[in-house]
Amino acid sequence: MARLALSLTCALVAFGPRPARAQDHPVPGVPSAADSLAALRDVGDVLARLFRREVPTEMVREARPGLSVTLLPSLGYNPSYGAFAGVSVSLGGWLGERATTQLSAGSLGASYSTTGQISVQFRSDFYLPDNAWVLRGDWRYLDTSQETFGLGPAEPGRSAYPMDFLLYRLHQVVYRRVQDSNVYAGLGVHFDRYANIHDERAAAGELTPFSVYSGGTPEQTQSVALSANVLIDSRDNAINASRGVFWNGSIRAYQKAFGSDQDRQSLWSDFRGFVRLPGSSRNVLAVWNTLWFTFGNGPYLDLPAIGWDTYGRSGRGFLQGNIRGTNQIYTEFEYRLRLSRNDMWGAVGFVNFMATTAPGDGAFGTLDPGGGVGLRMKFNKKTNTNLSVDAARGQDDVTRWFFGLQEVF
């Protein structure tokens, strides 16, 4: 997350060099103000102009295979957790020759919020030289409080049920490339333990969605699975794609023999497509679709829920975990518009829809829509990484703000 960097950079730009006036005339051999501004292509260029020397925005800048590591303070606000402070490390670059190796991306962050919540997370999409192997991971430790709203679509007037819990997560998948194609096959392990679960309203004697579904109020649940996975990736850039497709399918078998509380299965599908629209422009129409189905009686907090994808980006406009059910389908369309010729500035508009199974017969309920707009500023022109700020609304017509380093998908 890059809130502080975004605020500082916008301030620097505001007090930076003034644009040329109409009455100014170019001097032969001397770059004009317009030319100088056009040369500013990312945050590093702006800082270098202001301080008259190179100010790196990354720790690794060699033009050779290797990750660029961006270290930033993380100050901001999350609709689910309140204001928070911490540190964020964003990784992006090539682990092999650029001509034969896909761009790798990852993030490591730790934060503490004003509501006393602690978050440590590491997510990775690493492509080894020549794309021979791919490593995808989602590791988390959360000490958190979060409101849940029962199962099914976002019905008007739903009541909030505050819950506290610790989450220990280790999801790691290793893929092997199939010959010289864009197809990969892999095996994975998925470990989730929710501990110290406390349902406030159940503890006060109420029947809550958690206690009804669980048949009580367990203080801990554990899920352990092995998975079979398929990955197809033809994107031109894993951080900020302008063309190509991405699809990840995963079948996970949770077994008591592995350490799970219950035997069950789940299906996860993540599809993303990117096309330039119009074809002669650099504007992009991006589509994202996820399918998250469960087969068997999984723990309440492990059920498909909005905002609980790997990077926690689904459902802009909704609180994390606001919509939960045994099965969920999510679709988002985003149009990415180029605002400046040098790609320094951009904007996005997006809409999303989700369908979730309602309690009882397991049928999908009504669609829950969301949407909003956002601004983009180039942070690193080498990896095409953007700082992002989005304003979005869900079913409750409350505007919520979302900040990030890298695109949502």
N, C-alpha and C positions, 0 to 999 in steps of 0.2 A: 504494500500500500504506500502511496506516495503523496499524502496530503500536504506535508510541510514543503516538499520540493515544489509542488504545484503552486502553493501560495507564494513562496519566495520567487519563483520564476516569473509569475505574473507581475509581481511588484517590480522586478528588475526590468522586464519588458516595458512596463509603464513609464519608468524613469530613464529608459535607454535613449539612444540617439533619435533625434527628431527626423521625420521624413523630409525630403527635399521640398522646397516651396516652388510654386509655379514660376516665379521670377528668377530662380537660380538657374545658371547655365553650366553645363558640364565643361570641365577643363580637360583639354586633350591629354591623354596619358594618365589621368587621375580618375579612379572609379567614382561614379556618381553615388549619391545617397541611396538611390533605388537599387543600384547594383550591389551596394554594401548590404542592404537589407535582404536582398535575394540570396546572399551568401550565407545568411543565418538559417541553418537547416535543422538544428536541434538545440537542446538546452545548453550543451557544451559550447556551441558557437556563440550563443548569447552571452554566457559568462566570460568567454575569452574576449569578446568585444568590449565588455564593460570594464574588465580588469586588465586589459591590454596584455594578457598572457594566457596561455592555455590553462584551463581549469578542467581537469578530467572529471567526467561523470561516471567513470567506471574504473575498476582497479586493474583490469587487464586490457591493453589497447594494442598489443602486437598484431600485425596483419599476418597471423599464422594460426593454425588450428588451436583453439583454446576457448574457454568460457570467459565472457565478460561478466564481472561481478559488480553489481551496483548496490552499494550500502547506503541506506537512507533511514533517517528517523521516521517513525510511523506515528503521526499524531492526527487524530480525527474523530469521526463519529460514525458508528454503525447503528442502524435502526434497531438491531436485536440486542446490542450490548451496551449502548451509550457511548460516551466519550472514552477514548483510550490513548495510551502512550506506549511506545515500544520501539523496536528496531526491525527493519525489513531488508532482506537481501534478495535481489532478483538476479537470476542467472540466465544468460543467453549467449549463444555462440556455436561454434563448430568443434566437434571432437575429432574430426577427420578433415580431409581435403574438401573444400566447399563444393567442388564440381561433382563429388560422389557421395557426399554426406549431408543429410538433412540437418536443419538448424535445431539445436537442443535448447530446452527452456526448463526453468525450475524456479522455485521460490522457497525461502526460509524466513519465517517470521516469529517473533515473540512479542506479546503485548499484555498490558494490564489495564483494565477498564475501571471507570469510576464506580461501577457496580460490584467491584471486587472480583472480576472474572479474569482468569489467566488462560492464555492461549499460546501454544507452541505448535507450529505446523511446518511440515516440509513436503512439498509436492514436486515431482520431477517427471520430465519426458526427455530422456537422454538417448540420443542416437549415436552409437559407437561407429568407428571408422568404416566407411563404405556401407553404412546402414546394415551391417551384418547382424547386429543385435540391437534391441531397443529395451530400455529399462524404464518402466513407468511405476511411480510410487506415490502413496498418499499416507503419510505418517502424521499422527496428531496426538496431542495431549490437551484436553480442555477441562478446566475447572469452571463450570458455567451455570448460569441460571437462565431459563428460557421458558416463555409461555407456550403452551400447546393448546390446541383448539378442537381436540377430538378428531374423528376420522370422517373423511368425505370432503366434498366441495366446501367453499367458503360461504356458508349460508349466512344471510343477514342476521345480526343480533347474536352471533355465537359468543359464548362465554369463554374467557381465558382461564387456563389452569396452569399456574406457575409451578415449574419443576426445577429442582437442582440436581446436578449429577456430575460425575467425573467420566471422561471418555478417554480410553486408551485405544488407539487405532494403529494398526500396521497392515497396509495393503501394498503388496509388491508383486508385479508381474514381469516376467522375463520373456521377451519375444525373440524368435529366430526368423530371419528373412527367408522367404521361399524363393530360391534361386536368385535371379536378378530382377524380380518383380517389385511392385509396391505392396505386396501382401506379406504379412507376418503371422506366425502362429506361436502361441506361448502358453505357459503354465504360470499360475499365480497362487498366492496364499493371502487370505483375508482374515484378519483378527480384529474383533471389536469387543471391548469390555466396557459396559456402563456400570459404574460403581457409585455407592453412596447416593442412590436415587431417592429423592424426597419429593413427593407430591403434596404440596402444601394443603390443598383442599381435601385430599383424601385423609391426611393426618388429622384434620379437624373433624373428621367423621362423615364427610360427604362421599357419595358415589361419584366417581370421576371417570372419564373415558379410559384413563390408564388403568384404574382399578377394575373396571368392568371387563375390559379386554384381557387383562392379565389374570383375572380371577383372584385378585389380591393386590398387594403392594410390594412386590419384590424389591429388595434393596440393591440387587446386582443381577445383571444378565451377561451372558457371554456367548459369542458366535464365532466359530472358526470354520473356514471353508477352504477347499482347494478348487481351482477354477481352470477351465479350458477357454482360451481366448483367441480371437482373430482380430487383426488390425490391418486396415487398408489406409494408406496415407500417400496422396499425390499432391499435397499442398506445396505451393512455392515458398512458403514461410510459415513455420509452426507458431510463431509469435503473432504475426499479423498477416494472414493469408489474403491474397487478391484473386487467386484461382486455385482450382483443384477440389478434391474431396477428402474427407476423413471419416472413417467408420471403425468403431471399436465394439465388438460383440463379446459378451462374457456370460458363461453359464457357471454358476457357483453351487457347489454341493456342501451344505452345512451338515456335519455328522457328529453325533455324540462321541464316536470313536476318535474324532479330532480334538474334542474338548468343548463342543457346542452343548448348550443346554437342551436343544431339540434338533431332530432331523428335519431338514427342509431344503428347498432349492430356490434359487432366484435367477432371473434373466435380466441382463443389463445391455442396452444398445444405445450407442452415442454416435449420431450421424451429423456431419457438418459439411455444407457445400458452399462454394464461393465462386462468383462469376462477375466479371466486369460489366457494368450496365450504366450507360450505353457501352457497347463493345469497344469503341474508339476512345473512351475516357479512362480515368484511373479510379472512378467511383466503383464501389463494390456492393453487390447485394449478397448478403450472407444469410444462410438458413441453418438452424440448429434444431435437431429433434432427438429426444431421449425417450426410451421405453424402459420402465423399471417395474418388473413383475415379480411377485413372490408366490411360491407354491408350498403350502404348509403354514403352520402357525409360528411366525417369527416374533421376536420380542417387540414390544410397542415402539421403542425408540429406534429400532432397526428398520421399521417399515419405511417404504418410499415416502419422502417428504421434500417439499420445495426448499431449495437452498442447501441441500445436503449432497450435491454432486461433488466431485473431487475438489474443484476450486471454489465451491460455494457461490457460483455465479448465476444459477438459474433463478427465475422468478423475480427479476428486478421490478420493484413496486410492492413486493410482499415481504413480510418478516420471515426470517429463516424458520422453517418448521411450521409455518402458518397453515399449510395444507398438507395433510398426511392421509395415507390410505394403503390398502394392501397392494394396489396396482396404480401406476401413474403414467400418463403420457404427457409430454411437454414439447411444445413447438414455439420457436421464436424466429422472427424475421427482422433483420437489421440492415438499413441502408447507410453505407459509409461514404460520406461526401467529402471531397477534397476542397478546402477553402482557399488555399494559397498554392501558387505555382510550384513553390519549393517544398511542398508537403509539410511545412512547419505546423500548419493549423488544419484541423478537420472537424467535422461534426457528424453525428449519427442520429437517426431516428429509429425506433424499434417498437414492435408489438409482440406480445407473447400470449399463449393460450395453454391452459393445462386442464386435463380431464383426470379425475380421481375416482376410484371406486368408493361408493357409499356403503355404510354399514348395512347389514341384513343380507340382501340377495347378491351382493357383490357386483351389481351393475354400475357402470360409470354414470356419474351425476352430471349436472350442468357444467358447461365450460366456465373457467375462471380466467378472465382476460386481464392483461396489464399492458403498460407501455410507457414511453417517455422519450426524451431527447438527451443528447449529451455533447460535450465538447472534447476535442482531442488536441494535444500538443506534443510534438515530436520530442522524445527524451533521448533517444539514441538512433541516429540515422543509419548506423552500420547494421544493426539487427532489426531496424524498423519498429522499435518499441515506442509506444505512446503512453503519456500520462492521460488518464481519463477521469472525467467527472460527469455523472449522469443524474438526472432528476426523473423519477418514475412514480407512477401511481398504480395501485391495485384496485381491488373491489371496494375498499373502504374509502376511496377518494382522498387518501392522505398522501401528500408528496413526500417521498423519501429520497435521500441522497446517497449515491454510491460512488466511491473513489477507487482507483486502482492504477497499477502499473502493468501494462499489457492489455490486450483486448479481452472482452468478456468471453469470447469463444473464437 
